[in-house]
Amino acid sequence: MTRSYPLGKLPAEHLARLLARYAPTDPRVILGPGVGRDAAVISFGDRYLVAKTDPITFASDEIGWYAVNVNANDIACTGATVRWFLTTLLLPGGQASPQLVDTIFDQVADACRKLGIEMVGGHTEITYGLDRPIVVGCMLGEVTPERLVRSDGAQPGDVLIVTKGIAVEGTAIIAREKADDLAGLDRSLLERCQGFLYDPGISVVRDAAVATAAGTVHAMHDPTEGGLATGLRELGEAAGVGLVVDKAAIPVLPETHTLCTRMGLDPLGLIASGALLMAVAPGDAGAILDALEEAGIAAARIGRVVERGQGVVLSGAAGERPLPVFERDEIARLFE
């Protein structure tokens, strides 16, 4: 029998082989594809164009809101200003009511309006073989060369910072999509979890702007599928460095902890948009944390960047151990 990969991201080793085989040769490509690289950067002289595409596949409720924010996050992680959005909307045959179409477009428009983004194009299609809508977003932004933050820029000695808390997006998706499986959970707690989509929110656009204005940020990453654990590994892989992460310092919001305990999930491996992961110059870490706090954005120092040979490890009371590897996002187990 032919082996099939499980739900979730393509294994990093397979992806790396493909990307090496089809690497771009255009010298204007400042940052091309790679593991841990979530946006492309192309030179237009005094400006760089930053491009990103990502689908929304696990969520169905508020799918348009997810699509805009998840794509905007990766543009913001390059230090760029988010400008333009294109979307491909695939609708299931037999379910594509006018109300459904209007609702998704309204969600996209509302999210774009809140972030100051223009909708500039895309494609809409009713097709077969789907049991739910799929939205594929393409986001464009721009940045001056001197303000570019490269996803592969982490350096030994850098301090690792995470904003808000981990698995914000996962908490919202589970509470919204699996409410029937959470019977008996305190109603106000469930509503707070559902509200994580907006508060603390899955956008890191403001987090990135505040941090880069306050000090030197060498790399930023929006940990999505595979959670913070995968995001950390991608950050390290992209830069060719190791990481030491303090387990006790990782911020897990109480609602997320309760939901994960109830569903038997590890928050370290749960889809995590809403948390901005940064590697910052050690001398600027205090100023960046202070600026985030002043802006009302919770943030925590969770570890440090080390030489590659030290690996990617989780440090705790019992010593150091390798950071857990999640072959698929924890949320994928709920949707199989």
C-alpha positions in Angstrom: 0.0 0.0 0.0 1.3 3.5 -0.9 2.1 5.5 2.2 0.0 8.7 2.7 1.0 11.6 4.8 -1.4 12.6 7.7 -3.4 15.8 7.8 -1.3 18.9 8.3 1.8 20.4 6.8 4.0 18.5 4.4 6.9 17.0 6.4 9.7 19.6 6.6 12.3 17.2 5.1 10.2 16.6 2.0 9.4 20.3 1.6 13.1 21.2 1.9 14.0 18.8 -0.9 11.4 20.2 -3.2 12.3 23.8 -2.5 16.0 23.1 -3.1 15.1 21.5 -6.4 13.1 24.5 -7.6 14.9 27.4 -6.1 14.4 30.7 -7.8 17.3 32.1 -9.9 16.0 35.7 -10.4 18.5 38.0 -8.5 15.6 40.3 -7.6 14.3 37.6 -5.2 15.6 38.8 -1.9 14.0 36.1 0.1 12.7 33.0 -1.6 11.0 29.8 -0.4 12.4 27.8 2.5 11.4 26.0 5.7 10.4 28.6 8.2 10.1 31.3 5.5 6.5 32.4 5.3 6.7 35.2 2.8 8.6 36.0 -0.4 10.5 39.3 -0.7 11.1 40.8 -4.2 13.1 43.9 -5.0 11.5 46.9 -6.8 14.4 49.2 -6.3 13.8 51.5 -3.3 10.9 49.2 -2.2 10.6 45.5 -1.6 7.3 43.8 -2.5 6.4 41.1 0.2 4.0 38.3 -0.9 2.3 35.6 1.1 -0.4 33.0 0.4 -2.1 30.7 2.9 -5.4 28.8 2.9 -7.9 28.3 5.7 -8.9 24.7 5.9 -9.7 23.8 9.6 -12.2 26.6 10.3 -15.6 27.2 8.7 -17.0 29.8 11.1 -15.6 33.3 10.4 -13.4 31.8 7.7 -13.0 35.2 5.9 -11.7 36.8 9.1 -9.1 34.0 9.5 -8.0 34.3 5.9 -7.2 38.0 6.1 -5.5 38.0 9.5 -3.4 34.8 9.0 -2.0 36.1 5.7 -1.5 39.7 7.1 0.5 38.3 10.0 3.2 36.8 7.8 3.6 40.1 5.9 3.9 42.0 9.2 6.6 39.5 10.4 8.9 40.9 7.7 8.6 44.4 9.1 6.4 45.3 6.1 3.2 47.3 5.8 0.3 45.2 4.8 -1.4 46.7 1.7 -3.4 44.5 -0.7 -5.4 41.2 -0.5 -6.6 38.8 -3.1 -8.7 35.8 -2.3 -9.8 32.5 -3.9 -13.1 31.4 -2.6 -14.0 27.7 -3.3 -17.6 26.9 -2.4 -19.2 23.4 -2.1 -21.7 22.5 -4.7 -25.2 22.3 -3.3 -24.4 24.6 -0.4 -23.4 27.9 -2.0 -26.3 30.0 -1.0 -26.3 33.7 -1.7 -26.3 34.3 2.1 -23.2 32.1 2.6 -21.3 34.0 -0.2 -22.3 37.4 1.2 -21.3 36.4 4.7 -17.8 35.3 3.7 -17.3 38.5 1.6 -18.5 40.6 4.6 -16.0 38.8 6.9 -13.1 39.5 4.5 -14.1 43.1 4.0 -14.5 43.7 7.7 -11.0 42.2 8.5 -9.4 44.2 5.7 -11.1 47.4 6.8 -9.8 47.0 10.4 -6.2 46.5 9.1 -6.3 49.2 6.5 -6.0 46.7 3.6 -7.5 47.0 0.1 -9.3 44.0 -1.5 -7.9 44.1 -5.0 -8.9 40.8 -6.7 -9.2 37.0 -6.6 -11.5 34.3 -7.8 -14.8 32.7 -6.7 -16.0 29.3 -7.8 -18.6 26.7 -6.9 -17.0 23.3 -7.3 -17.4 19.6 -6.5 -15.8 17.4 -3.9 -16.0 19.9 -1.0 -18.0 19.6 2.1 -17.2 23.1 3.3 -15.9 26.5 1.9 -12.2 26.9 1.4 -10.6 30.3 1.3 -7.1 30.8 -0.1 -5.6 34.2 0.6 -2.8 36.1 -1.1 -1.5 39.1 0.8 0.9 41.8 -0.5 2.8 44.4 1.4 5.8 46.6 1.0 8.9 47.5 3.0 12.0 49.6 2.5 15.2 47.6 2.4 16.6 48.9 5.6 13.4 47.9 7.6 13.2 44.4 6.3 13.2 41.7 9.0 14.3 38.4 7.6 12.7 35.2 8.8 16.2 33.6 8.8 17.8 36.4 10.8 18.0 35.0 14.3 21.5 35.1 15.8 23.1 33.3 18.7 22.6 35.5 21.8 19.3 36.8 20.8 16.4 36.7 23.3 13.2 34.9 22.3 10.0 36.7 23.0 6.4 35.6 22.6 3.4 37.9 22.7 -0.1 37.3 24.1 -0.2 33.5 24.7 0.2 30.3 22.6 -2.6 28.5 20.8 -4.9 31.6 20.6 -6.2 30.5 17.2 -6.5 26.9 18.2 -8.5 27.8 21.2 -10.9 29.8 19.1 -11.3 27.2 16.4 -12.0 24.4 18.8 -14.5 26.4 20.8 -16.3 27.5 17.6 -16.1 24.3 15.6 -16.4 21.7 18.3 -18.8 23.3 20.8 -21.0 20.1 20.8 -18.0 18.1 22.1 -17.6 20.6 25.0 -20.9 20.0 26.6 -20.7 20.6 30.3 -18.0 23.2 30.0 -18.9 26.5 31.8 -20.8 28.6 29.3 -18.9 31.8 30.0 -15.6 30.0 29.6 -16.7 28.6 26.2 -17.8 32.1 25.1 -14.5 33.6 26.1 -12.7 30.9 24.1 -14.8 31.6 21.1 -14.0 35.2 21.5 -10.3 34.6 21.3 -10.6 35.2 17.6 -11.0 38.9 18.4 -9.7 39.2 22.0 -6.7 38.7 22.5 -7.1 38.2 18.7 -5.3 36.3 16.1 -3.6 39.3 14.5 0.0 40.1 15.2 0.2 43.1 12.9 0.2 45.6 15.8 2.6 43.4 17.9 5.2 43.5 15.1 4.9 47.2 14.5 5.3 48.0 18.2 8.3 45.7 18.6 10.2 46.8 15.6 9.7 50.5 16.5 11.2 49.8 20.0 14.4 48.0 19.2 16.3 45.6 17.0 14.3 42.6 15.9 16.4 40.0 14.0 13.6 37.6 13.1 9.8 37.3 13.6 7.6 34.3 13.0 3.8 33.7 13.2 3.5 30.1 14.5 0.5 28.5 12.8 0.1 24.8 12.1 2.1 22.7 14.6 1.9 25.4 17.2 4.7 27.2 19.0 6.9 24.0 19.0 6.9 23.9 15.2 7.3 27.7 15.0 10.4 27.5 17.1 11.9 24.7 15.1 11.1 26.6 11.9 12.7 29.8 13.3 15.9 27.8 14.2 16.0 25.9 10.9 15.6 29.0 8.8 18.6 30.7 10.5 20.7 27.6 11.1 20.7 28.1 14.9 19.8 26.3 18.1 17.3 27.4 20.7 16.9 27.0 24.5 13.3 27.5 25.6 12.2 27.9 29.2 9.1 25.7 29.5 7.8 27.5 32.6 8.0 30.9 30.8 5.8 29.9 27.8 2.5 31.8 28.3 -0.5 29.5 28.1 -3.8 31.4 28.8 -6.0 29.8 31.4 -8.8 29.2 28.9 -6.5 27.5 26.5 -5.2 25.3 29.3 -8.7 24.3 30.3 -9.8 23.5 26.7 -6.6 21.5 25.9 -6.9 19.5 29.1 -10.6 18.7 28.3 -9.8 17.7 24.7 -6.5 15.9 25.5 -4.3 18.3 23.5 -0.9 19.7 24.0 -1.0 23.5 23.6 2.7 23.5 22.4 1.5 21.8 19.2 -1.8 23.6 18.7 -2.2 26.1 15.8 -1.0 29.4 17.3 -1.8 32.5 15.2 -2.1 35.4 17.6 1.3 34.8 19.3 4.2 36.6 17.7 7.5 34.8 18.1 10.6 37.1 17.9 14.4 36.8 18.2 15.6 40.2 19.4 18.9 41.8 20.1 19.7 41.1 23.8 20.4 44.7 24.6 17.0 45.7 23.3 14.9 43.0 24.8 13.9 45.1 27.9 12.9 48.1 25.7 10.8 45.9 23.4 9.0 44.2 26.3 8.3 47.6 27.9 6.9 49.0 24.7 4.6 46.0 24.2 3.4 46.3 27.8 2.8 50.0 27.3 0.8 49.2 24.2 -1.4 46.8 26.2 0.1 43.7 24.5 1.2 40.9 26.9 4.6 39.5 26.2 7.1 37.1 27.8 10.8 36.3 27.5 10.8 32.5 26.8 14.4 31.6 26.0 17.5 32.4 23.9 19.1 31.7 20.6 22.3 29.5 20.8 24.7 27.9 18.3 23.2 25.2 16.1 25.1 22.4 17.7 23.2 22.9 20.9 20.0 21.8 19.2 16.4 23.0 20.0 15.7 22.1 23.6 13.1 22.7 26.2 14.4 23.6 29.6 12.6 22.8 32.9 13.0 21.7 36.5 14.2 18.3 35.3 16.8 19.7 33.0 16.9 20.0 29.3 15.2 17.7 26.7 14.5 18.0 23.0 11.6 20.3 22.1 8.7 18.0 21.2 8.1 17.4 17.5 4.5 17.5 16.2 4.2 15.7 12.9 0.8 17.2 12.6 -1.0 20.0 14.4 -2.9 18.9 17.5 -6.1 20.2 16.0 -5.9 17.9 13.1 -6.7 15.0 15.4 -10.0 16.5 16.1 -10.9 16.8 12.4 -10.0 13.4 11.2 
